[in-house]
């Protein structure tokens, strides 16, 4: 393959990953592993044309290695709080984002929290991971879910898109209930993404559906968006550096919303923590800028 073809491929990959909540460099840019799903499954702007309630594996080698790491993390046990999501979740407790990991530890040490986020995942990819061992035998007391922003993508969608995402989120909740029947599930409202403000109404409609799933007991709904953005969905200064992923300030807003619920269910954090060690992106370089 000549250099010009590689350059064009790299530009295309960068554009695709820029529209996804990615944890890894786009394929061909600092990584030899592709993290993108086949183009036929992706909608324009990082959305998905597939049924969100049908499990789909990630086929790139980096994601497969990450899945093996998360399976090992699940087998180690000692997890009371289980975080599930894409890279918005992943980066918070990842070894390749040390500043975010320090914030994670400051907020959650003593509650035995473990991070099972993976970058660029759609809801259907998370379903596959849960169906293939990442929640088996873990028995957490709390499951924190933040899923669906990659299904929304950066192009507005109609009711069909909202309904598809809602079906996927309901399927995700059902799998969590089947595999961890005693857990309280905290459904986190999708955060505003500002790479295209036209998707804010889609995000709002998905969040409305999330709120309807909650019963206030076994399924809770947490919406911190009024502390992340104004009424129009425009992120406040300092909340995100790329208009999609939270900064430290953004993560702290999420933590401040979660901790009262954790305290209610688990009591105050203990002086020791038994969660497995954090993992990271297998393809990541030793140091990484936040």
N, C-alpha and C positions, 0 to 999 in steps of 0.2 A: 504493500500500500504506500503510495507516495505521500510526501509531506502535506501537500495541499488538501488531499482527501482527509487525512487525519485532522488537519486544522478545522475543516468544515464539520467533521463529526464532533470534535471537541466543543465547537460553538453551539451546535444543536444540543449536546448533552448539558452544557452549562445553562442554556435557556430552560430546558426541562426541569433540571434540579432546582433552579431558582424559583420555580412555581410550586415546589413540594417542600414539605417540612423534612428536609434531608439531614441526615447525620454525617454522611460521608461526602468526600469530594465527588463531583460528577464524573462519570466514566471518561477516561482519557485525560483527565485533568488532575494529576497528582495521585492517580489510582489506576491499577490495572484491572479492577473489578467493576463491572457495571452494576449499578443498584436500581436501574430503571426497569419497570415491567415492560413487556412487549408493547409496541406502539398501538396495536389494535385494541388493547385493553384500556389505554389511557384516553381520556377526553382532552379536548383542547384546554391548555392552561393547567394541566395537572389534575383535572378531575378524572372520573372513571365512568366508562360506559357499561361496566359489568354490574350484575346484581351484587350489591354490597353485603347481602346476607348469605353468600355462598363462599366458603373458605377457598382461598387461593394462595399457594406458596410463592415465596420469592425465589427465583431460580439462579440469581447471581451468586457466585462463590462467597463473596464477602458476607452476604446475608445468611448463607448456610452456616458459615463458621460462627457468626453471631448467635444463630439459633442454638448451636451446640453449646456455646458458652452459657446461654440463658437456661438451657436444660440442666446443665451442671449446677448453676446457681439455684434452680428450683430444687434439685435433689439434696442440696446441703441443708435445706430447711431453716428453721429458726426465724421465719418470716411472719410478722403480724400484720404489716401493711404492704400491700402489693400494688405497685404503680404500673399501669398498662397504657401504652400510647405510642406515638411516633417520635420524631426527634425533639419535639418540644418537651416531651417527657424525658427522653433518653439523655439529652445533654445535661440535665440537672444533676444526675447522679452518675456521670461517666468519668472514667479516669483520664480521658483525653480532653476534658474541660475542667481542669483542676480548680479554677475559681468558682465555677458553678457547683462542683462537688463539695467544696468547703462550705458553701451556703447550705447545701443539702444536709450535710453532717451537723451543722450548727442548728438547723431547724428540727431535724428528725432523729438524731441520736437518742437512743433509749426507747424508741418505739419499734425497733426492729423492722425498719423499712427497707424494701428492696425494689430496684428499678428494672422493669421489663419493657422499656420503650425501645423502639428501633426506627431509625430514620427512614423517611419516605414511605412508611407503611400506610396503606389504605386500611379501612375497616376489615375488608375481606382477608387481608394479610394477617391482621391480628387474630381474626377468627381461626385461621389455619394454625397459627402458633399455639393458641390455646388448645385446639383440637389435637395437637401433636406434642403434648407433654409439658408445656411450659407452666401449667397450673396444676398438673397432676400431683397429688399428695402434698401440696403446699399447705392447705388449710389456713389461709390468712383470716384474720378477723375483720380486716378492711381491705377493699379493693378500690383504688382510685383510678377512674377511667377518664382519659381525655383523648377522644378519637373522632375523626371525620373531617379535619380541615383539609387533608389531601384529597378527599372525595369531593369537597366543595371546589377546590382548585381556585384559579384566579380569574375565571370567567363566570359571569352570573348564570344561574340556572333557574328553571321554572319549578313548578310543583312536582314534576316527575323526578327531578334530582333530589328534592327535599324528601319525597316519599321513599326513594331508594336508600338514601342515607339513614332515614329513620328506621327502615326495616333492618338495615345492617346493625344499627346501634341496639335495637331490640334483640337481635340474634346474639350480639356480644354479651348483653346482660343475661340472657338465658343460659349461655355457656358458663358464665361466671357462677350463676346460681346452681347449675348442675354439678360443677366441679368443686364449689366452695359454698355449700348450702347455708352455712352459718355466718357467712361474711356479710357485712354491711357494704353496699356498693355506693360509692360517691361518684355521681355523674357530674363532671366538670363541664360547664358551658364552654363551647368553642370560643377561643379568644378572637378578637377582631384581627383580620389581616389587612394591611394597608397597601399591598402591592397593586391592588385594584379596588378602590372604594366601592365599586359597583356590586361587589359580592357581599357587602354587609347585610343587605336584606335577606339573602340566602342563609347566611350565618344566623341571623335573628330568627328565621323560621325554623331552622334546625334546633336552635336552643329552646324555642317554644315547645317543640316536640319532646325534647329531653326533660323539660320541667314537668310535662304531663306523665312521664314514666315514673316519676318519684312518688313514693307513698309517705315520705317523711320519717320512715322507720328503717326498713331494710334497704330501701333505695332512697338515697338523699340526692338533692340537686344543689350544686354550688355554682353560683354565678358571681364572679368578681370583676366583671367587665366594666362596671361603673368606676372602678379604681384603676383600670387600665386605659380607658378611652372616654371621650366625651359622648354625648347623646347621639351623635352622628356616626360613632364608631371610629373616629380619628384617635389614634393612639396618643397618649400624653407623651411629652418630651422625656426621653430617657428610658421608656418602657421597652423599646426594641431598637436594635441597631440595623436590622435588615427589613423592618416592617412586617415580620412574620414571627421570628423566634424571640422569646423574651430575653431581656437583659437581666442582670442581677436584680435590678429594681423590680422588673416584672415578675421574676420568680418569687421574690419576697412577698409580693401582693398575693400570689397563689398560696404560699405557705401560711400567710396570716389568715387566709380563709379556711385552710384545712386544719390548722392546729386546734382550734376550739372543738371541732368534731372529733379529732383524735382523742383529746382529753376527755370528752364526754363518754366515749366508748371504751377507751383503754386506760383512762386515768393519766396522771402526769407521767412524763418520760422517766424511765429508770436511769440509774447511774451507769448501767452497763448496757451493751447492745449485742444481740446475738444474730443479727442479719448477716448473710454471706458477704464477702468482700465485693466491692463494686467492679463492674466490667467496663469495657470500652469498645470503640470501633476497631475491629481487627486490622483495618487498613490504615489507621491513623498514625501519623508521625508522632514522635515522643512529645513534642511541644505543640501547642495549638493556641491561636489567638481567639479570645472570646468576642 
